[in-house]
Every structure is written in structure tokens, then in C-alpha cells.
Amino acid sequence: MAPSDVLLTTYNLKPKLSQGYDGISTKLLKETISNILQPITHILNISFVNGIVPQDLKIAKVIGPPG
């Protein structure tokens, strides 16, 4: 994965103030991605190569339609 892929994916996120499990909002991520692009890309590539994803990154909150 190239840094440009990470950058494009980040810029395509909707800029919400709500936070995920990690406490980081997409708005904050979009505002700071240029400062953390290289380390984030490196971490993602190591994860892909080794096939290991940290347990905390496997958490998701699924919200269905109201009603």
C-alpha cells in the first residue's frame, strides 16, 4: 500500500465529530493525516505482510436502521 492510497482513503471519509473505539474522529484524522501519513502507511503495510491485525482494530460498532 502506498502513502497515496492511505491519503485517498482518508480524504474519502466523511468528516464526522463522532469518535470510534480509539477516540479519534474522522475529522481529526483528516486534519492530521499529512503529519502521520508515513508511520500509518508503514504500520498498515507491516500488518498486511504479517497477516496480523491488532485486537483493538477488530472492534466495530454496527448500527442498523431505526425501528
N, C-alpha and C positions, 0 to 999 in steps of 0.2 A: 504494500500500500504506500502510495506516495503522499507527501505532505499536501499536495494539491487536492487529493481525494478527501482527506480529512477536512481541509478547509471548505471544499464544496459541500460536503455533507453537513458541516456545522452551519454554514450560511443558509442552507435549505431548511433548517429547523425554525419553527415558529417561535418568535421571541416572547416567551411567557415568563411571568414572575414566579409562578409556582415552582417548587423545588422537588427534585426526585429524592430517592433514598440517600444520596450522597450530600444533599443540602445545597446543590448547585442548580441554579435556574438556567434555562436555555438562554435567557437574556444575558446573564453574567458570562456564560460560556462564549456567546457570540462576541461580547465586548472584549474578552481577554484571549481569544484563540490565537491571535498573532504572537502573543508573548509565550504561549505554551505549546505551540504547534509542533516543534521538533521533538520535545520529550513525549508528548501524547502519541505522535506517529511512531516513535521508537517503541513505546510500551505496547501499542496495538500490534506492531509487527512481530515483536517477541512472543506475544500471546498467540498469534496466528501460527507462527513457526513451531512453537512447542505444543500447541493444542491445549493450552491451559488458560482458563478464564478464572480470575479471582472470584471467590464465592460471593462477595458483596456486589459484583457486577451481574450476577444471575438473578437478582431480585427485580420483580416487575409488579406493578400495580395495574390490574386490568379492571377497567370501569365499563360496564355495559350501559345500554340505553336506559333512561329513566323509566320507572314504572314497573 
